[in-house]
Amino acid sequence: MPDLSQTSPAAFPLQGGLVLNKSTFAMQPGEAQELINFEPDIEGGYRRINGFRKYVNQQVPQTSSSGERILMVANFADKVIAARGEKIFSSASTELTNKVTSGTGMTGSGTLNVDSTTGFSSSGTLQINDELFTYTGVTASAFTGVTRATSSTTAADHAVDDAVSESWTERDTGRTNADKYSFERYNFDGNEKIIVVDGANAPTIFNSSLSATDVSESSVEGSSIVVVFKNHMFYAGKSSTPQTLVFSEPFDEDGFQSADGAGTIKVDDNIVGLKVFRDSLFIFCENRIFKMTGSTLSDFAIQPVTRDIGCVNKDTIQEFAGDLLFLGPDGLRTVAATARIGDTALGAITQNVQSIFDANIKDSTVFESVVIPDKTQYRIFFSKVGQGEKITQGIICVRRADKFEFSEIRGVKPSATDTLVVDGDVRVLHGDFSGFVHRQERGNTFDGTSILGRYRSPDLSFGDTGVRKHMQRVILNYKPESAIDADLLVLYDNESTDSARPAPYALDTSDVAALFGSATFSTSGSAVQFVFGGPSQPLVRQSVEGSGFSVALRIKDGGETAPYSLKGFQLEYLVGARR
């Protein structure tokens, strides 16, 4: 054991997020040069993200012979609605609350315990992964009279939280040339409804029973944007009238008599998106942004917010952390109302990760975003034609304290998204390019594909790049949520091939928690395996080897590990000779 009495300690919490616009020596110690599939945690540190699982176990049916991506996914009426091609479908979905093993016999008298049976029929067929089940009855939280492995499927093991879903039911078929769909959930008369537009056909209204009715007004046929503001339905994004807003009579999505309060408004730029925020309707255009105030035809008024910047894509506009976030031509920007009524400030927030936006804004064909409110988190995804999922990029934006922090998502390629809070439960859904609907924040993989988790610190010189540091010990403060599989690497002199390259130190965990001051990492390949885990936040003390004029730390995991949070490090070293 080395003599640590003369060591110099350097401790730093992990904060600041991914920073790509600074020299490594100009970065703060807690910032990250690499932060892939980690999220800045509002509780401090960086947390390895959860994965996603299928929310409905079947593909949404194709409506032509060619491959079609999901064009819409929405939570509504205790079901999920999805559009693929020119048709709209629905399915109910819930999750198992108890595991089911392949040996569990169910021959007409079995029970499947689930979160809820709301939205399902009183009898029918269910799918869990690749296995089909029939049932003859329901309670609030169980399917009864269950027979498993029906329709020549095979009994298999199913885990807690696995999706239990019904088949897709066709809801609307009379569409042609449909493009990306948009929707708005609303309630004008005490009945929950959702209205859908697709850029080509008449807007379609679904009631809570999912019966469909088309809006008859020809002036809004072909709209691609729809939103409710002051009890009027606003339509925009029609290719023949791209600068025009059409709004209905109050409380009537299909009433367009001007004498009853309907009307049209034209702006001097092509409309990209609409968003209601703080009692105003923000109108995002290609090169400008406007704000509408007022409540009726008689007092609606439009004023410019800016004539210098516009929005790249409507699906990036989200209310987030007390602001509106949207993708501008130079990255993510905010629209923030100040204390002065009507005064609005604009600002880009993504300078730290601007290179990722520069690489994706011009070339991406699909942009999607979601907000996860309990994490104060905004996620934006970029998709390019022909690009594989493994290298598809996205950005996580977290508002922590008084600033935004970022990390990179890699391996998620949504074609449509939706977020809805239901009874306190945040449901984050996305549809993909192969016809499946998934639920994010579930499991430890991307639907069975390993998640690449990577963190790298700046190159730390401790104030003097000319003095060699002989590293003695790394103390890691981290919080595992279950057993994890990850490695710590100590890197010297910007990963120079001329410097020492110690073997990785394995972070192997089990259900046994480490004792403070007594556990260490094992060296990769060692016969001895040490364990860390439990619900606490352990301090793990690891003796390390090597020396250099700068040092960096990297954490990489095995791809299917449980989430864990990196909170901070302390590095202890001896000062050597000056170069």
Number of C-alpha atoms within 10 A of each C-alpha: 5 7 8 12 7 10 16 15 14 14 15 14 16 22 21 22 28 27 24 18 14 11 11 18 15 11 19 18 24 20 23 27 23 21 26 26 24 28 27 31 24 17 11 15 23 26 23 26 25 21 23 22 22 26 26 27 25 19 17 29 18 18 15 10 6 8 12 19 21 26 26 26 28 25 22 19 19 18 20 21 23 28 31 29 27 20 20 24 20 26 22 25 26 23 20 21 17 15 15 18 12 13 9 13 15 17 14 15 13 17 16 21 19 22 16 19 21 17 16 20 14 14 15 15 18 24 21 22 17 12 19 21 24 23 22 16 15 20 13 11 16 18 24 20 19 24 19 26 19 16 10 8 12 12 20 16 13 18 14 14 18 24 24 25 24 25 19 20 14 16 17 18 12 11 14 12 10 19 18 20 23 23 20 16 16 16 13 14 9 7 9 15 20 20 22 24 27 29 23 20 23 23 28 19 21 20 16 14 10 18 12 15 14 16 17 15 14 10 15 28 21 23 28 29 26 27 22 23 22 16 19 23 23 24 26 28 25 23 15 10 16 19 18 20 23 21 29 26 22 22 15 15 23 18 19 20 11 13 9 12 16 21 17 15 13 14 17 11 18 22 29 24 25 26 20 18 17 12 12 18 21 23 26 27 25 17 19 21 25 21 21 19 18 15 16 17 20 8 10 11 13 18 13 14 21 16 12 8 18 25 26 24 21 22 21 23 25 21 19 20 15 12 15 20 20 27 24 21 18 18 22 22 22 22 20 15 17 10 8 7 7 13 10 16 12 13 11 16 19 20 15 18 20 17 13 18 21 13 12 19 21 11 12 14 13 18 24 22 25 25 23 18 15 11 15 16 23 22 20 23 24 24 25 18 9 6 11 12 16 15 13 18 22 26 24 25 24 25 18 19 8 6 9 17 25 26 28 24 25 19 20 23 26 27 25 28 24 19 20 18 13 10 6 8 9 16 16 21 25 29 29 22 18 15 22 21 29 24 22 22 18 19 21 21 20 23 16 13 14 16 26 21 24 20 22 21 23 24 25 23 19 16 9 12 16 14 17 21 25 21 22 22 19 23 19 20 19 22 21 23 16 18 19 23 19 20 21 23 18 23 24 25 20 16 16 11 9 9 15 16 16 16 15 21 22 24 25 17 21 16 13 14 17 21 14 12 12 9 17 22 23 19 20 16 11 9 8 9 15 17 21 27 24 18 12 13 20 21 24 21 20 20 15 22 14 16 24 23 24 24 24 19 19 19 21 19 20 15 18 21 22 20 21 22 22 23 22 20 22 16 21 21 20 17 15 14 10 11 8
